[in-house]
Amino acid sequence: MSRSDVVLDPTHADRLRALVRERIREVPDFPKPGILFRDITTVLAQPDALDAALALHADAIADLVGTVTKVVGVESRGFLFGMALAARIGTGFVLVRKPGKLPRATIEASYALEYGTDRLQMHTDAVAPGESVIVVDDLLATGGTAAAVRELVERVGGTVAAALFLVELRALGGRSKLPGVRVEAVIGFE
């Protein structure tokens, strides 16, 4: 796989981005009053939007093709885009899951939620020392999940070359939790 296999013409990329943005459904007052939820299941359900989203993911990190060895997907929607991206760019795929879901030795990182904390785990041998990876999730909000995944990768000796998201909620400042990491989002909302 070469960089030229995944690079989009800028005009074509803009059309694909508009298509994906149009297909993201807004659900008011979910999961609680005052929240405007960005529902990506409408992108997943429509072949043209799904293909556009995957093409935009690959285009966003095209310059890293051949230098990264793994895509790390975050449970659960990060699995959907991450595994497809790994297949497109010719890398391995790593699962990061909630506690108790992985069968071998794991390491764990905690991260803050609005009302408490949560934890994520990764197999201790999923990323080798010196490997460069791309972290993929569906949404960047406050950045806690992505920062926890970065911690896991770095604790086993890997490096996060980029963090890639379908949607970024810019007003929540998630990028600030990933200093020194390249952050890419297919679609951004203020």
Buried (B, 14 or more C-beta within 10 A) or exposed (E): BEBEEBBBEEEEBEEBBEBBBEBBEEEEEEEEEEEEEBEBEBBBEBEEBBBBBBBBBBBBBBBBBEEBBBBBBBBEBBBBBBBBBBEBBEBBBBBBBEEEEBEEEBBEBEBBEEEEEBEBBBBBEBBEEEBBBBBBBBBBBBBBBBBBBBBBBEBBEBBBBBBBBBBBBBEBEBBEBBEEBBBBBBBBBE
